[in-house]
Amino acid sequence: MISAIILAGGNSTRMGSDKASLKYLGERFIDRIVSVVSEFADDVIVVSDRKYDRLVNCRQVPDKVKDSGPLGGLCSGLYYSTTVRNLVLSCDVPLFTREILDVLLEQDADEYDVVLPEVNGRLMPLVALYKQRALISLENDLSAGRLKLTDAVMKLNVCKVALQSVMHQQITNVNTKEDYNLLLK
């Protein structure tokens, strides 16, 4: 069993508008991602204090700790999850495919708390497979006010996965208006 946790509670300050509501091929990012993960996830959880209308096949849950960034969203998602394995995605990866999950699952082993892609030396903690048990360590950082996600994740037992270059686009974040315009071309 696996849950999919989609983090959609960010302020989108670099974009200037809610990234989850941006459209690609006529569909909101959030709808595209929920649709893809619904094909394989036993439970789909969208973490956000915003309520998205017409969102189906998922549970919408609030952030447990307000204004705590991606680390707070991740902790909230793991808290609400009922499965050992959890695919965690940010809402700004509209090109995500099942193929990425398959690569992460191939590398997963009992000893790992998290399996995450590494692209050009950069870790991708918001496109990763987390074990439920990681919540304890992540919450320790959150409650101590240490909100940098990568620092918190690197305290876990991590498996880094180098993706084939053809897969990089599938996990590329759309963070700015420039990124969005490139996506639309």
Rosetta constraint file for C-alpha pairs under 8 A:
AtomPair CA 1 CA 41 HARMONIC 7.38 0.50
AtomPair CA 1 CA 42 HARMONIC 6.14 0.50
AtomPair CA 1 CA 83 HARMONIC 6.31 0.50
AtomPair CA 1 CA 84 HARMONIC 7.51 0.50
AtomPair CA 1 CA 85 HARMONIC 7.03 0.50
AtomPair CA 2 CA 40 HARMONIC 7.93 0.50
AtomPair CA 2 CA 41 HARMONIC 5.39 0.50
AtomPair CA 2 CA 42 HARMONIC 5.67 0.50
AtomPair CA 2 CA 43 HARMONIC 7.07 0.50
AtomPair CA 2 CA 83 HARMONIC 5.84 0.50
AtomPair CA 2 CA 84 HARMONIC 7.03 0.50
AtomPair CA 2 CA 85 HARMONIC 5.07 0.50
AtomPair CA 2 CA 86 HARMONIC 5.52 0.50
AtomPair CA 2 CA 87 HARMONIC 7.20 0.50
AtomPair CA 3 CA 41 HARMONIC 5.17 0.50
AtomPair CA 3 CA 42 HARMONIC 5.59 0.50
AtomPair CA 3 CA 43 HARMONIC 4.68 0.50
AtomPair CA 3 CA 44 HARMONIC 5.76 0.50
AtomPair CA 3 CA 45 HARMONIC 7.44 0.50
AtomPair CA 3 CA 81 HARMONIC 6.75 0.50
AtomPair CA 3 CA 82 HARMONIC 7.65 0.50
AtomPair CA 3 CA 83 HARMONIC 6.12 0.50
AtomPair CA 3 CA 85 HARMONIC 6.54 0.50
AtomPair CA 3 CA 86 HARMONIC 4.73 0.50
AtomPair CA 3 CA 87 HARMONIC 6.18 0.50
AtomPair CA 4 CA 37 HARMONIC 6.50 0.50
AtomPair CA 4 CA 41 HARMONIC 5.86 0.50
AtomPair CA 4 CA 42 HARMONIC 7.90 0.50
AtomPair CA 4 CA 43 HARMONIC 6.29 0.50
AtomPair CA 4 CA 44 HARMONIC 4.77 0.50
AtomPair CA 4 CA 45 HARMONIC 6.12 0.50
AtomPair CA 4 CA 86 HARMONIC 5.57 0.50
AtomPair CA 4 CA 87 HARMONIC 4.67 0.50
AtomPair CA 4 CA 88 HARMONIC 5.94 0.50
AtomPair CA 4 CA 89 HARMONIC 7.59 0.50
AtomPair CA 5 CA 44 HARMONIC 6.02 0.50
AtomPair CA 5 CA 45 HARMONIC 4.77 0.50
AtomPair CA 5 CA 46 HARMONIC 5.93 0.50
AtomPair CA 5 CA 47 HARMONIC 7.17 0.50
AtomPair CA 5 CA 74 HARMONIC 7.93 0.50
AtomPair CA 5 CA 77 HARMONIC 5.79 0.50
AtomPair CA 5 CA 78 HARMONIC 7.77 0.50
AtomPair CA 5 CA 86 HARMONIC 6.70 0.50
AtomPair CA 5 CA 87 HARMONIC 6.02 0.50
AtomPair CA 5 CA 88 HARMONIC 4.72 0.50
AtomPair CA 5 CA 89 HARMONIC 6.21 0.50
AtomPair CA 6 CA 34 HARMONIC 7.95 0.50
AtomPair CA 6 CA 44 HARMONIC 7.67 0.50
AtomPair CA 6 CA 45 HARMONIC 6.14 0.50
AtomPair CA 6 CA 46 HARMONIC 4.76 0.50
AtomPair CA 6 CA 47 HARMONIC 6.12 0.50
AtomPair CA 6 CA 77 HARMONIC 7.86 0.50
AtomPair CA 6 CA 88 HARMONIC 5.94 0.50
AtomPair CA 6 CA 89 HARMONIC 4.87 0.50
AtomPair CA 6 CA 90 HARMONIC 5.56 0.50
AtomPair CA 6 CA 91 HARMONIC 6.01 0.50
AtomPair CA 7 CA 46 HARMONIC 6.08 0.50
AtomPair CA 7 CA 47 HARMONIC 5.04 0.50
AtomPair CA 7 CA 48 HARMONIC 6.69 0.50
AtomPair CA 7 CA 70 HARMONIC 7.40 0.50
AtomPair CA 7 CA 73 HARMONIC 6.05 0.50
AtomPair CA 7 CA 74 HARMONIC 7.11 0.50
AtomPair CA 7 CA 77 HARMONIC 7.83 0.50
AtomPair CA 7 CA 88 HARMONIC 7.50 0.50
AtomPair CA 7 CA 89 HARMONIC 6.20 0.50
AtomPair CA 7 CA 90 HARMONIC 4.73 0.50
AtomPair CA 7 CA 91 HARMONIC 5.73 0.50
AtomPair CA 8 CA 19 HARMONIC 7.90 0.50
AtomPair CA 8 CA 20 HARMONIC 6.17 0.50
AtomPair CA 8 CA 30 HARMONIC 7.85 0.50
AtomPair CA 8 CA 46 HARMONIC 6.69 0.50
AtomPair CA 8 CA 47 HARMONIC 5.80 0.50
AtomPair CA 8 CA 48 HARMONIC 5.16 0.50
AtomPair CA 8 CA 90 HARMONIC 6.47 0.50
AtomPair CA 8 CA 91 HARMONIC 5.23 0.50
AtomPair CA 9 CA 47 HARMONIC 6.28 0.50
AtomPair CA 9 CA 48 HARMONIC 4.03 0.50
AtomPair CA 9 CA 49 HARMONIC 6.11 0.50
AtomPair CA 9 CA 50 HARMONIC 6.93 0.50
AtomPair CA 9 CA 63 HARMONIC 7.56 0.50
AtomPair CA 9 CA 73 HARMONIC 7.11 0.50
AtomPair CA 10 CA 18 HARMONIC 7.95 0.50
AtomPair CA 10 CA 48 HARMONIC 7.81 0.50
AtomPair CA 10 CA 69 HARMONIC 6.66 0.50
AtomPair CA 10 CA 70 HARMONIC 7.35 0.50
AtomPair CA 11 CA 17 HARMONIC 7.98 0.50
AtomPair CA 11 CA 18 HARMONIC 7.13 0.50
AtomPair CA 12 CA 16 HARMONIC 5.88 0.50
AtomPair CA 12 CA 17 HARMONIC 5.92 0.50
AtomPair CA 12 CA 18 HARMONIC 5.73 0.50
AtomPair CA 12 CA 19 HARMONIC 6.25 0.50
AtomPair CA 12 CA 175 HARMONIC 7.46 0.50
AtomPair CA 13 CA 17 HARMONIC 7.26 0.50
AtomPair CA 14 CA 175 HARMONIC 6.24 0.50
AtomPair CA 14 CA 176 HARMONIC 5.33 0.50
AtomPair CA 14 CA 177 HARMONIC 7.82 0.50
AtomPair CA 15 CA 19 HARMONIC 7.06 0.50
AtomPair CA 15 CA 175 HARMONIC 5.80 0.50
AtomPair CA 15 CA 176 HARMONIC 4.39 0.50
AtomPair CA 15 CA 177 HARMONIC 5.52 0.50
AtomPair CA 16 CA 176 HARMONIC 7.97 0.50
AtomPair CA 18 CA 22 HARMONIC 6.95 0.50
AtomPair CA 19 CA 29 HARMONIC 7.29 0.50
AtomPair CA 19 CA 91 HARMONIC 6.97 0.50
AtomPair CA 19 CA 92 HARMONIC 6.11 0.50
AtomPair CA 19 CA 174 HARMONIC 7.84 0.50
AtomPair CA 19 CA 175 HARMONIC 7.74 0.50
AtomPair CA 20 CA 28 HARMONIC 6.55 0.50
AtomPair CA 20 CA 29 HARMONIC 5.11 0.50
AtomPair CA 20 CA 30 HARMONIC 4.89 0.50
AtomPair CA 20 CA 91 HARMONIC 5.41 0.50
AtomPair CA 20 CA 92 HARMONIC 6.46 0.50
AtomPair CA 21 CA 28 HARMONIC 5.05 0.50
AtomPair CA 21 CA 29 HARMONIC 6.02 0.50
AtomPair CA 21 CA 30 HARMONIC 6.57 0.50
AtomPair CA 22 CA 27 HARMONIC 8.00 0.50
AtomPair CA 22 CA 28 HARMONIC 5.32 0.50
AtomPair CA 22 CA 29 HARMONIC 5.76 0.50
AtomPair CA 23 CA 27 HARMONIC 4.99 0.50
AtomPair CA 23 CA 28 HARMONIC 4.23 0.50
AtomPair CA 23 CA 29 HARMONIC 5.81 0.50
AtomPair CA 24 CA 28 HARMONIC 6.34 0.50
AtomPair CA 24 CA 29 HARMONIC 6.61 0.50
AtomPair CA 24 CA 94 HARMONIC 7.50 0.50
AtomPair CA 24 CA 184 HARMONIC 7.03 0.50
AtomPair CA 27 CA 31 HARMONIC 6.50 0.50
AtomPair CA 27 CA 32 HARMONIC 6.43 0.50
AtomPair CA 28 CA 32 HARMONIC 6.31 0.50
AtomPair CA 29 CA 33 HARMONIC 6.26 0.50
AtomPair CA 29 CA 91 HARMONIC 6.57 0.50
AtomPair CA 29 CA 92 HARMONIC 6.69 0.50
AtomPair CA 29 CA 93 HARMONIC 7.54 0.50
AtomPair CA 29 CA 94 HARMONIC 5.33 0.50
AtomPair CA 30 CA 34 HARMONIC 6.10 0.50
AtomPair CA 30 CA 91 HARMONIC 5.86 0.50
AtomPair CA 30 CA 94 HARMONIC 7.81 0.50
AtomPair CA 31 CA 35 HARMONIC 5.98 0.50
AtomPair CA 31 CA 55 HARMONIC 6.63 0.50
AtomPair CA 32 CA 36 HARMONIC 6.31 0.50
AtomPair CA 32 CA 94 HARMONIC 6.39 0.50
AtomPair CA 33 CA 37 HARMONIC 6.21 0.50
AtomPair CA 33 CA 91 HARMONIC 7.23 0.50
AtomPair CA 33 CA 93 HARMONIC 7.69 0.50
AtomPair CA 33 CA 94 HARMONIC 6.19 0.50
AtomPair CA 33 CA 96 HARMONIC 7.08 0.50
AtomPair CA 34 CA 38 HARMONIC 5.81 0.50
AtomPair CA 34 CA 44 HARMONIC 7.21 0.50
AtomPair CA 34 CA 56 HARMONIC 7.97 0.50
AtomPair CA 34 CA 57 HARMONIC 7.35 0.50
AtomPair CA 34 CA 58 HARMONIC 7.31 0.50
AtomPair CA 35 CA 39 HARMONIC 6.91 0.50
AtomPair CA 35 CA 57 HARMONIC 7.93 0.50
AtomPair CA 36 CA 40 HARMONIC 7.91 0.50
AtomPair CA 36 CA 96 HARMONIC 7.80 0.50
AtomPair CA 36 CA 97 HARMONIC 6.77 0.50
AtomPair CA 36 CA 98 HARMONIC 7.17 0.50
AtomPair CA 37 CA 41 HARMONIC 5.73 0.50
AtomPair CA 37 CA 44 HARMONIC 7.31 0.50
AtomPair CA 37 CA 98 HARMONIC 7.42 0.50
AtomPair CA 38 CA 42 HARMONIC 7.57 0.50
AtomPair CA 38 CA 43 HARMONIC 7.69 0.50
AtomPair CA 38 CA 44 HARMONIC 6.65 0.50
AtomPair CA 38 CA 57 HARMONIC 6.67 0.50
AtomPair CA 38 CA 58 HARMONIC 7.96 0.50
AtomPair CA 43 CA 58 HARMONIC 6.88 0.50
AtomPair CA 43 CA 59 HARMONIC 7.92 0.50
AtomPair CA 43 CA 81 HARMONIC 7.91 0.50
AtomPair CA 44 CA 57 HARMONIC 6.97 0.50
AtomPair CA 44 CA 58 HARMONIC 4.66 0.50
AtomPair CA 44 CA 59 HARMONIC 6.21 0.50
AtomPair CA 45 CA 58 HARMONIC 5.61 0.50
AtomPair CA 45 CA 59 HARMONIC 4.87 0.50
AtomPair CA 45 CA 60 HARMONIC 5.92 0.50
AtomPair CA 45 CA 61 HARMONIC 6.95 0.50
AtomPair CA 45 CA 77 HARMONIC 6.79 0.50
AtomPair CA 45 CA 80 HARMONIC 7.86 0.50
AtomPair CA 45 CA 81 HARMONIC 7.60 0.50
AtomPair CA 46 CA 58 HARMONIC 6.86 0.50
AtomPair CA 46 CA 59 HARMONIC 6.10 0.50
AtomPair CA 46 CA 60 HARMONIC 4.76 0.50
AtomPair CA 46 CA 61 HARMONIC 6.14 0.50
AtomPair CA 46 CA 77 HARMONIC 7.69 0.50
AtomPair CA 47 CA 60 HARMONIC 6.06 0.50
AtomPair CA 47 CA 61 HARMONIC 5.06 0.50
AtomPair CA 47 CA 62 HARMONIC 5.60 0.50
AtomPair CA 47 CA 63 HARMONIC 6.22 0.50
AtomPair CA 47 CA 73 HARMONIC 6.27 0.50
AtomPair CA 47 CA 76 HARMONIC 7.06 0.50
AtomPair CA 47 CA 77 HARMONIC 6.18 0.50
AtomPair CA 48 CA 60 HARMONIC 7.08 0.50
AtomPair CA 48 CA 61 HARMONIC 6.25 0.50
AtomPair CA 48 CA 62 HARMONIC 5.03 0.50
AtomPair CA 48 CA 63 HARMONIC 5.94 0.50
AtomPair CA 48 CA 73 HARMONIC 7.65 0.50
AtomPair CA 49 CA 61 HARMONIC 7.31 0.50
AtomPair CA 49 CA 62 HARMONIC 4.74 0.50
AtomPair CA 49 CA 63 HARMONIC 6.19 0.50
AtomPair CA 50 CA 62 HARMONIC 7.88 0.50
AtomPair CA 51 CA 60 HARMONIC 7.21 0.50
AtomPair CA 61 CA 77 HARMONIC 7.96 0.50
AtomPair CA 61 CA 80 HARMONIC 7.84 0.50
AtomPair CA 62 CA 76 HARMONIC 7.57 0.50
AtomPair CA 63 CA 72 HARMONIC 6.81 0.50
AtomPair CA 63 CA 73 HARMONIC 5.81 0.50
AtomPair CA 63 CA 76 HARMONIC 5.62 0.50
AtomPair CA 64 CA 72 HARMONIC 7.29 0.50
AtomPair CA 64 CA 73 HARMONIC 7.84 0.50
AtomPair CA 64 CA 76 HARMONIC 5.58 0.50
AtomPair CA 65 CA 72 HARMONIC 6.01 0.50
AtomPair CA 65 CA 76 HARMONIC 7.75 0.50
AtomPair CA 66 CA 72 HARMONIC 7.52 0.50
AtomPair CA 67 CA 72 HARMONIC 7.70 0.50
AtomPair CA 68 CA 72 HARMONIC 4.76 0.50
AtomPair CA 68 CA 73 HARMONIC 7.38 0.50
AtomPair CA 68 CA 142 HARMONIC 7.58 0.50
AtomPair CA 68 CA 147 HARMONIC 6.63 0.50
AtomPair CA 69 CA 73 HARMONIC 6.47 0.50
AtomPair CA 69 CA 147 HARMONIC 7.01 0.50
AtomPair CA 70 CA 74 HARMONIC 6.00 0.50
AtomPair CA 70 CA 149 HARMONIC 6.64 0.50
AtomPair CA 71 CA 75 HARMONIC 6.17 0.50
AtomPair CA 71 CA 138 HARMONIC 7.41 0.50
AtomPair CA 71 CA 142 HARMONIC 6.89 0.50
AtomPair CA 71 CA 147 HARMONIC 5.99 0.50
AtomPair CA 71 CA 148 HARMONIC 7.05 0.50
AtomPair CA 71 CA 149 HARMONIC 5.23 0.50
AtomPair CA 72 CA 76 HARMONIC 6.11 0.50
AtomPair CA 72 CA 142 HARMONIC 6.68 0.50
AtomPair CA 72 CA 147 HARMONIC 7.73 0.50
AtomPair CA 73 CA 77 HARMONIC 6.16 0.50
AtomPair CA 74 CA 78 HARMONIC 6.21 0.50
AtomPair CA 74 CA 88 HARMONIC 7.52 0.50
AtomPair CA 75 CA 79 HARMONIC 5.99 0.50
AtomPair CA 75 CA 135 HARMONIC 6.02 0.50
AtomPair CA 75 CA 138 HARMONIC 6.68 0.50
AtomPair CA 75 CA 139 HARMONIC 6.41 0.50
AtomPair CA 76 CA 80 HARMONIC 6.30 0.50
AtomPair CA 77 CA 81 HARMONIC 6.09 0.50
AtomPair CA 78 CA 86 HARMONIC 7.54 0.50
AtomPair CA 78 CA 132 HARMONIC 5.92 0.50
AtomPair CA 78 CA 135 HARMONIC 6.27 0.50
AtomPair CA 79 CA 132 HARMONIC 7.97 0.50
AtomPair CA 79 CA 135 HARMONIC 7.19 0.50
AtomPair CA 81 CA 86 HARMONIC 7.68 0.50
AtomPair CA 81 CA 132 HARMONIC 7.56 0.50
AtomPair CA 83 CA 132 HARMONIC 6.88 0.50
AtomPair CA 84 CA 131 HARMONIC 5.34 0.50
AtomPair CA 84 CA 132 HARMONIC 4.95 0.50
AtomPair CA 84 CA 133 HARMONIC 7.51 0.50
AtomPair CA 85 CA 129 HARMONIC 6.69 0.50
AtomPair CA 85 CA 130 HARMONIC 5.85 0.50
AtomPair CA 85 CA 131 HARMONIC 4.74 0.50
AtomPair CA 85 CA 132 HARMONIC 6.31 0.50
AtomPair CA 86 CA 129 HARMONIC 5.49 0.50
AtomPair CA 86 CA 130 HARMONIC 5.09 0.50
AtomPair CA 86 CA 131 HARMONIC 6.11 0.50
AtomPair CA 86 CA 132 HARMONIC 7.04 0.50
AtomPair CA 87 CA 101 HARMONIC 7.54 0.50
AtomPair CA 87 CA 127 HARMONIC 7.29 0.50
AtomPair CA 87 CA 128 HARMONIC 5.78 0.50
AtomPair CA 87 CA 129 HARMONIC 4.47 0.50
AtomPair CA 87 CA 130 HARMONIC 6.31 0.50
AtomPair CA 88 CA 126 HARMONIC 5.88 0.50
AtomPair CA 88 CA 127 HARMONIC 5.62 0.50
AtomPair CA 88 CA 128 HARMONIC 5.37 0.50
AtomPair CA 88 CA 129 HARMONIC 6.13 0.50
AtomPair CA 88 CA 130 HARMONIC 7.02 0.50
AtomPair CA 89 CA 93 HARMONIC 7.54 0.50
AtomPair CA 89 CA 126 HARMONIC 5.01 0.50
AtomPair CA 89 CA 127 HARMONIC 4.68 0.50
AtomPair CA 89 CA 128 HARMONIC 6.87 0.50
AtomPair CA 90 CA 126 HARMONIC 5.46 0.50
AtomPair CA 90 CA 127 HARMONIC 6.84 0.50
AtomPair CA 92 CA 173 HARMONIC 5.29 0.50
AtomPair CA 92 CA 174 HARMONIC 5.28 0.50
AtomPair CA 92 CA 175 HARMONIC 7.06 0.50
AtomPair CA 93 CA 170 HARMONIC 7.06 0.50
AtomPair CA 93 CA 171 HARMONIC 5.59 0.50
AtomPair CA 93 CA 172 HARMONIC 5.91 0.50
AtomPair CA 93 CA 173 HARMONIC 5.05 0.50
AtomPair CA 93 CA 174 HARMONIC 6.52 0.50
AtomPair CA 94 CA 170 HARMONIC 7.68 0.50
AtomPair CA 95 CA 169 HARMONIC 7.04 0.50
AtomPair CA 95 CA 170 HARMONIC 4.65 0.50
AtomPair CA 95 CA 171 HARMONIC 6.66 0.50
AtomPair CA 95 CA 172 HARMONIC 7.67 0.50
AtomPair CA 96 CA 100 HARMONIC 7.20 0.50
AtomPair CA 96 CA 170 HARMONIC 4.61 0.50
AtomPair CA 96 CA 171 HARMONIC 5.66 0.50
AtomPair CA 97 CA 101 HARMONIC 7.44 0.50
AtomPair CA 97 CA 170 HARMONIC 6.52 0.50
AtomPair CA 98 CA 102 HARMONIC 6.32 0.50
AtomPair CA 99 CA 103 HARMONIC 6.43 0.50
AtomPair CA 100 CA 104 HARMONIC 6.42 0.50
AtomPair CA 100 CA 167 HARMONIC 7.45 0.50
AtomPair CA 100 CA 170 HARMONIC 7.68 0.50
AtomPair CA 101 CA 105 HARMONIC 6.05 0.50
AtomPair CA 101 CA 129 HARMONIC 7.85 0.50
AtomPair CA 102 CA 106 HARMONIC 6.13 0.50
AtomPair CA 103 CA 107 HARMONIC 6.74 0.50
AtomPair CA 104 CA 108 HARMONIC 6.29 0.50
AtomPair CA 104 CA 115 HARMONIC 6.09 0.50
AtomPair CA 104 CA 116 HARMONIC 6.89 0.50
AtomPair CA 104 CA 117 HARMONIC 7.69 0.50
AtomPair CA 104 CA 128 HARMONIC 7.38 0.50
AtomPair CA 104 CA 129 HARMONIC 6.66 0.50
AtomPair CA 104 CA 161 HARMONIC 7.23 0.50
AtomPair CA 105 CA 129 HARMONIC 7.72 0.50
AtomPair CA 107 CA 115 HARMONIC 7.17 0.50
AtomPair CA 107 CA 159 HARMONIC 7.49 0.50
AtomPair CA 107 CA 161 HARMONIC 7.47 0.50
AtomPair CA 108 CA 112 HARMONIC 6.71 0.50
AtomPair CA 108 CA 115 HARMONIC 6.32 0.50
AtomPair CA 108 CA 159 HARMONIC 7.66 0.50
AtomPair CA 111 CA 157 HARMONIC 7.13 0.50
AtomPair CA 112 CA 131 HARMONIC 7.74 0.50
AtomPair CA 112 CA 156 HARMONIC 7.94 0.50
AtomPair CA 112 CA 157 HARMONIC 5.11 0.50
AtomPair CA 112 CA 158 HARMONIC 5.70 0.50
AtomPair CA 112 CA 159 HARMONIC 6.32 0.50
AtomPair CA 113 CA 130 HARMONIC 5.86 0.50
AtomPair CA 113 CA 131 HARMONIC 5.13 0.50
AtomPair CA 113 CA 133 HARMONIC 7.08 0.50
AtomPair CA 113 CA 134 HARMONIC 5.75 0.50
AtomPair CA 113 CA 156 HARMONIC 5.98 0.50
AtomPair CA 113 CA 157 HARMONIC 5.16 0.50
AtomPair CA 113 CA 158 HARMONIC 6.09 0.50
AtomPair CA 114 CA 128 HARMONIC 6.86 0.50
AtomPair CA 114 CA 129 HARMONIC 5.48 0.50
AtomPair CA 114 CA 130 HARMONIC 4.40 0.50
AtomPair CA 114 CA 131 HARMONIC 6.20 0.50
AtomPair CA 114 CA 134 HARMONIC 7.68 0.50
AtomPair CA 114 CA 153 HARMONIC 7.89 0.50
AtomPair CA 114 CA 156 HARMONIC 7.15 0.50
AtomPair CA 114 CA 157 HARMONIC 6.61 0.50
AtomPair CA 114 CA 158 HARMONIC 5.09 0.50
AtomPair CA 114 CA 159 HARMONIC 6.31 0.50
AtomPair CA 115 CA 128 HARMONIC 5.76 0.50
AtomPair CA 115 CA 129 HARMONIC 5.09 0.50
AtomPair CA 115 CA 130 HARMONIC 6.62 0.50
AtomPair CA 115 CA 158 HARMONIC 5.92 0.50
AtomPair CA 115 CA 159 HARMONIC 4.69 0.50
AtomPair CA 115 CA 160 HARMONIC 6.00 0.50
AtomPair CA 115 CA 161 HARMONIC 7.06 0.50
AtomPair CA 116 CA 123 HARMONIC 7.04 0.50
AtomPair CA 116 CA 124 HARMONIC 6.12 0.50
AtomPair CA 116 CA 125 HARMONIC 6.05 0.50
AtomPair CA 116 CA 127 HARMONIC 6.67 0.50
AtomPair CA 116 CA 128 HARMONIC 4.47 0.50
AtomPair CA 116 CA 129 HARMONIC 6.37 0.50
AtomPair CA 116 CA 158 HARMONIC 7.48 0.50
AtomPair CA 116 CA 159 HARMONIC 6.41 0.50
AtomPair CA 116 CA 160 HARMONIC 5.26 0.50
AtomPair CA 116 CA 161 HARMONIC 5.93 0.50
AtomPair CA 117 CA 123 HARMONIC 6.08 0.50
AtomPair CA 117 CA 124 HARMONIC 5.47 0.50
AtomPair CA 117 CA 125 HARMONIC 7.59 0.50
AtomPair CA 117 CA 127 HARMONIC 7.20 0.50
AtomPair CA 117 CA 128 HARMONIC 6.83 0.50
AtomPair CA 117 CA 160 HARMONIC 5.72 0.50
AtomPair CA 117 CA 161 HARMONIC 4.63 0.50
AtomPair CA 117 CA 162 HARMONIC 5.85 0.50
AtomPair CA 117 CA 163 HARMONIC 6.43 0.50
AtomPair CA 118 CA 122 HARMONIC 5.31 0.50
AtomPair CA 118 CA 123 HARMONIC 4.45 0.50
AtomPair CA 118 CA 124 HARMONIC 6.04 0.50
AtomPair CA 118 CA 160 HARMONIC 6.02 0.50
AtomPair CA 118 CA 161 HARMONIC 5.71 0.50
AtomPair CA 118 CA 162 HARMONIC 5.18 0.50
AtomPair CA 118 CA 163 HARMONIC 6.91 0.50
AtomPair CA 119 CA 123 HARMONIC 6.44 0.50
AtomPair CA 119 CA 124 HARMONIC 7.43 0.50
AtomPair CA 119 CA 162 HARMONIC 6.42 0.50
AtomPair CA 119 CA 163 HARMONIC 6.72 0.50
AtomPair CA 119 CA 168 HARMONIC 7.08 0.50
AtomPair CA 123 CA 150 HARMONIC 7.78 0.50
AtomPair CA 123 CA 160 HARMONIC 7.81 0.50
AtomPair CA 124 CA 128 HARMONIC 6.96 0.50
AtomPair CA 125 CA 149 HARMONIC 7.51 0.50
AtomPair CA 125 CA 150 HARMONIC 6.77 0.50
AtomPair CA 125 CA 153 HARMONIC 7.38 0.50
AtomPair CA 127 CA 171 HARMONIC 6.95 0.50
AtomPair CA 130 CA 134 HARMONIC 6.90 0.50
AtomPair CA 134 CA 138 HARMONIC 6.26 0.50
AtomPair CA 134 CA 156 HARMONIC 7.00 0.50
AtomPair CA 135 CA 139 HARMONIC 5.82 0.50
AtomPair CA 136 CA 140 HARMONIC 6.37 0.50
AtomPair CA 137 CA 141 HARMONIC 6.74 0.50
AtomPair CA 137 CA 152 HARMONIC 7.64 0.50
AtomPair CA 137 CA 155 HARMONIC 7.70 0.50
AtomPair CA 137 CA 156 HARMONIC 7.41 0.50
AtomPair CA 138 CA 142 HARMONIC 6.29 0.50
AtomPair CA 138 CA 152 HARMONIC 5.94 0.50
AtomPair CA 138 CA 153 HARMONIC 7.20 0.50
AtomPair CA 139 CA 143 HARMONIC 5.93 0.50
AtomPair CA 140 CA 144 HARMONIC 6.18 0.50
AtomPair CA 141 CA 145 HARMONIC 6.26 0.50
AtomPair CA 141 CA 146 HARMONIC 4.96 0.50
AtomPair CA 141 CA 147 HARMONIC 6.69 0.50
AtomPair CA 141 CA 152 HARMONIC 6.30 0.50
AtomPair CA 142 CA 146 HARMONIC 5.65 0.50
AtomPair CA 142 CA 147 HARMONIC 5.80 0.50
AtomPair CA 146 CA 152 HARMONIC 7.70 0.50
AtomPair CA 147 CA 152 HARMONIC 7.62 0.50
AtomPair CA 148 CA 152 HARMONIC 6.48 0.50
AtomPair CA 149 CA 153 HARMONIC 6.09 0.50
AtomPair CA 150 CA 154 HARMONIC 6.07 0.50
AtomPair CA 151 CA 155 HARMONIC 6.82 0.50
AtomPair CA 152 CA 156 HARMONIC 7.43 0.50
AtomPair CA 153 CA 158 HARMONIC 7.67 0.50
AtomPair CA 154 CA 158 HARMONIC 6.77 0.50
AtomPair CA 163 CA 167 HARMONIC 6.29 0.50
AtomPair CA 163 CA 168 HARMONIC 6.95 0.50
AtomPair CA 164 CA 168 HARMONIC 7.13 0.50
AtomPair CA 167 CA 171 HARMONIC 7.32 0.50
AtomPair CA 168 CA 172 HARMONIC 6.34 0.50
AtomPair CA 173 CA 179 HARMONIC 7.95 0.50
AtomPair CA 174 CA 179 HARMONIC 5.19 0.50
AtomPair CA 174 CA 180 HARMONIC 5.74 0.50
AtomPair CA 174 CA 183 HARMONIC 7.87 0.50
AtomPair CA 175 CA 179 HARMONIC 6.23 0.50
AtomPair CA 175 CA 180 HARMONIC 7.46 0.50
AtomPair CA 176 CA 180 HARMONIC 6.31 0.50
AtomPair CA 177 CA 181 HARMONIC 6.12 0.50
AtomPair CA 178 CA 182 HARMONIC 6.26 0.50
AtomPair CA 179 CA 183 HARMONIC 6.29 0.50
AtomPair CA 180 CA 184 HARMONIC 6.34 0.50
AtomPair CA 181 CA 185 HARMONIC 6.47 0.50
